[in-house]
Amino acid sequence: MKTNEELQKDVQDAIKWEPLLKAAEIGVTAKDGVITLSGTVDSYAKKSEAEAAAKTVAGVKVVVEQIEIKTYSNLLHRDDNDLANEVLNAYKWNWEIPNDKVKVKVENGWITLEGAVEWNYQREAAERLIKKLAGIKGISNLITINTEVHDEIEKMGIESALGRNWSISKQNIHVKVVGTKVTLTGTVDSWYQKEEAGRIAWNAPGVVSVDNELLVEYAYSLVD
């Protein structure tokens, strides 16, 4: 059985393994599968990377992210208009982002993304492409999905796609479709499997929202 101390060390090692995070001061606590990340980093990219690294560790059920961003360079006072223009330029030359579909607002280094796109991968790309820009303190992704596909969502198609994926084919996943919304329920063995199932559901044509209610459970228990 994995103890809280062992889980804590595994998460710490996963964070240290990421080149971007080697110099970052990130605290890790573990309690019954709940991981809390704390400390201070100098970029939004490091903050996001630490959370992603923690989610890959077996035994992690929930990640509570309390990392603060504090930069000691002049980037702390970077002009919001300059940062907004850099974001828009990043979108301009990327094929994943439809022209003029994403609106950008910057306030004190915090970026808010709004607008509507046809596919979820476009919504995720809008955030992914700007994570590593210098001077960003945070991102609020408020982009909605406005699909032009009006065909009925195929529940069996989603179930088949889940069954083809090697990482989740044997998991207890149930699919419910109501209109343009897909709901996933059941249990999986890891956070990675939960997110992978959600990603697959989003790929179905016509999906506007995915409610991922999958529970992360393990065959072993966590003890003090």
C-alpha positions as CSV (number, residue, x, y, z in Angstrom):
1,M,0.0,0.0,0.0
2,K,1.2,3.6,-0.7
3,T,1.4,5.9,2.3
4,N,0.8,9.6,2.2
5,E,4.6,10.1,2.6
6,E,5.3,7.9,-0.4
7,L,2.7,9.7,-2.5
8,Q,4.2,13.0,-1.5
9,K,7.6,11.9,-2.6
10,D,6.3,10.6,-5.9
11,V,4.7,13.9,-6.7
12,Q,7.9,15.8,-5.6
13,D,10.0,13.6,-7.9
14,A,7.5,14.1,-10.8
15,I,7.8,17.8,-10.4
16,K,11.6,17.7,-10.2
17,W,11.7,15.6,-13.3
18,E,10.3,18.4,-15.4
19,P,13.2,20.6,-16.7
20,L,11.1,23.8,-16.4
21,L,10.5,23.2,-12.7
22,K,14.0,22.2,-11.4
23,A,14.6,25.6,-10.0
24,A,11.0,26.2,-8.8
25,E,10.2,26.2,-5.1
26,I,7.1,24.1,-4.9
27,G,5.8,22.6,-1.7
28,V,3.8,19.3,-1.8
29,T,1.5,17.8,0.8
30,A,-0.5,14.6,0.5
31,K,-3.5,13.4,2.4
32,D,-5.7,10.4,1.2
33,G,-5.0,11.1,-2.4
34,V,-5.5,14.9,-2.2
35,I,-2.3,16.7,-3.3
36,T,-1.8,20.4,-2.4
37,L,0.8,22.4,-4.2
38,S,2.1,25.6,-2.7
39,G,5.0,27.9,-3.1
40,T,6.1,30.6,-5.5
41,V,7.2,30.5,-9.1
42,D,8.2,33.2,-11.6
43,S,5.9,32.3,-14.5
44,Y,2.5,31.0,-15.3
45,A,4.1,28.2,-17.4
46,K,5.8,26.8,-14.3
47,K,2.6,26.9,-12.3
48,S,0.7,25.0,-15.1
49,E,3.5,22.5,-15.5
50,A,3.6,21.7,-11.8
51,E,-0.1,20.9,-11.7
52,A,0.2,18.8,-14.9
53,A,3.1,16.8,-13.4
54,A,1.2,16.1,-10.2
55,K,-1.8,14.7,-12.1
56,T,0.4,12.1,-13.8
57,V,1.3,10.4,-10.5
58,A,-0.5,7.2,-9.6
59,G,-2.5,7.6,-6.4
60,V,-3.4,11.3,-7.0
61,K,-7.2,11.8,-6.8
62,V,-7.4,15.6,-6.6
63,V,-4.9,18.4,-7.0
64,V,-5.4,21.6,-5.0
65,E,-3.2,24.3,-6.6
66,Q,-2.1,27.2,-4.3
67,I,1.0,28.2,-6.2
68,E,1.6,32.0,-6.5
69,I,3.3,33.8,-9.3
70,K,5.9,36.4,-8.4
71,T,8.4,37.7,-10.7
72,Y,11.3,40.0,-9.7
73,S,11.9,41.3,-13.2
74,N,10.5,44.3,-15.0
75,L,8.0,41.9,-16.6
76,L,5.9,42.4,-13.5
77,H,5.0,45.8,-14.8
78,R,4.7,44.8,-18.5
79,D,2.1,46.9,-20.4
80,D,-1.2,45.1,-20.8
81,N,-1.6,46.4,-24.3
82,D,1.7,44.9,-25.4
83,L,0.8,41.6,-23.8
84,A,-2.6,41.6,-25.6
85,N,-0.9,42.3,-28.9
86,E,1.5,39.4,-28.4
87,V,-1.3,37.1,-27.7
88,L,-3.2,38.1,-30.8
89,N,-0.1,37.7,-32.9
90,A,0.4,34.2,-31.6
91,Y,-3.1,33.4,-32.7
92,K,-2.7,35.1,-36.1
93,W,-0.1,32.7,-37.3
94,N,-1.6,29.5,-35.9
95,W,-3.9,27.4,-38.0
96,E,-5.8,26.0,-34.9
97,I,-7.3,29.4,-34.0
98,P,-10.0,30.6,-36.3
99,N,-9.6,34.2,-37.4
100,D,-11.4,36.8,-35.3
101,K,-13.1,34.1,-33.2
102,V,-11.2,34.7,-29.9
103,K,-11.4,38.0,-28.0
104,V,-8.6,38.9,-25.6
105,K,-8.7,41.1,-22.5
106,V,-5.7,41.7,-20.3
107,E,-5.8,43.3,-16.9
108,N,-2.7,43.5,-14.7
109,G,-1.2,40.6,-16.5
110,W,-4.2,38.4,-16.2
111,I,-5.6,37.2,-19.6
112,T,-9.3,36.6,-20.2
113,L,-10.2,34.7,-23.4
114,E,-13.7,35.0,-24.7
115,G,-15.6,34.2,-27.9
116,A,-16.9,31.0,-29.6
117,V,-15.2,28.3,-31.6
118,E,-16.5,25.2,-33.3
119,W,-14.3,22.6,-31.6
120,N,-12.9,22.1,-28.1
121,Y,-9.4,21.5,-29.4
122,Q,-9.5,25.1,-30.7
123,R,-10.6,26.3,-27.2
124,E,-7.7,24.4,-25.6
125,A,-5.2,25.6,-28.2
126,A,-6.1,29.2,-27.4
127,E,-4.9,28.7,-23.9
128,R,-2.0,26.3,-24.7
129,L,-0.4,28.7,-27.2
130,I,0.0,31.5,-24.7
131,K,0.9,29.7,-21.5
132,K,4.7,30.4,-21.9
133,L,4.5,34.1,-22.8
134,A,6.5,36.2,-20.4
135,G,4.6,38.4,-18.0
136,I,1.4,36.3,-17.8
137,K,0.0,36.0,-14.2
138,G,-3.0,33.8,-15.1
139,I,-5.5,32.8,-17.8
140,S,-9.3,32.6,-17.6
141,N,-10.6,30.6,-20.6
142,L,-14.2,31.6,-21.1
143,I,-14.4,30.5,-24.8
144,T,-17.6,28.6,-25.6
145,I,-18.3,25.9,-28.2
146,N,-20.7,26.9,-31.0
147,T,-20.7,23.9,-33.3
148,E,-22.0,24.0,-36.8
149,V,-22.6,20.3,-36.7
150,H,-26.3,19.6,-36.2
151,D,-26.2,15.8,-36.4
152,E,-27.3,13.8,-33.4
153,I,-24.3,12.9,-31.2
154,E,-23.6,9.2,-31.5
155,K,-23.3,7.7,-28.1
156,M,-22.1,4.4,-29.5
157,G,-19.4,6.3,-31.4
158,I,-18.0,7.7,-28.2
159,E,-18.2,4.4,-26.5
160,S,-16.3,2.7,-29.3
161,A,-13.6,5.4,-29.2
162,L,-13.2,4.9,-25.5
163,G,-12.9,1.1,-26.1
164,R,-10.2,1.6,-28.7
165,N,-8.0,3.6,-26.3
166,W,-5.5,1.3,-24.6
167,S,-5.3,3.4,-21.4
168,I,-9.0,3.3,-20.6
169,S,-10.5,0.4,-22.6
170,K,-10.9,-1.7,-19.4
171,Q,-12.2,1.1,-17.2
172,N,-15.8,1.4,-15.9
173,I,-17.0,4.3,-18.0
174,H,-20.6,5.1,-18.8
175,V,-21.7,7.6,-21.5
176,K,-24.9,9.6,-21.4
177,V,-25.9,12.0,-24.2
178,V,-28.6,14.6,-23.9
179,G,-28.8,17.0,-26.8
180,T,-25.3,18.5,-27.3
181,K,-24.1,17.5,-23.8
182,V,-22.1,14.4,-22.9
183,T,-21.9,13.1,-19.4
184,L,-19.2,10.6,-18.3
185,T,-19.7,8.6,-15.1
186,G,-18.0,5.6,-13.5
187,T,-14.5,5.0,-12.2
188,V,-11.0,5.1,-13.5
189,D,-7.6,4.3,-12.0
190,S,-5.8,7.6,-12.6
191,W,-6.3,11.3,-13.3
192,Y,-4.7,10.8,-16.7
193,Q,-7.4,8.3,-17.6
194,K,-10.1,10.7,-16.5
195,E,-8.8,13.5,-18.6
196,E,-8.2,11.2,-21.6
197,A,-11.8,10.0,-21.5
198,G,-12.9,13.6,-21.5
199,R,-10.7,14.5,-24.4
200,I,-12.2,11.6,-26.4
201,A,-15.7,12.6,-25.6
202,W,-15.0,16.2,-26.8
203,N,-13.8,14.8,-30.2
204,A,-17.3,13.7,-31.1
205,P,-19.0,15.9,-33.7
206,G,-21.7,18.2,-32.3
207,V,-20.5,18.2,-28.7
208,V,-20.9,21.6,-26.9
209,S,-20.2,20.5,-23.3
210,V,-18.7,17.5,-21.5
211,D,-19.5,16.9,-17.9
212,N,-16.7,14.6,-16.7
213,E,-18.0,13.0,-13.4
214,L,-15.6,10.1,-13.5
215,L,-14.2,9.2,-10.1
216,V,-10.6,8.3,-9.6
217,E,-10.3,5.2,-7.5
218,Y,-7.4,2.8,-6.8
219,A,-7.0,-0.9,-5.9
220,Y,-4.8,0.1,-2.9
221,S,-5.6,2.4,0.0
222,L,-3.6,5.4,1.3
223,V,-2.5,5.2,4.9
224,D,-0.7,7.5,7.3
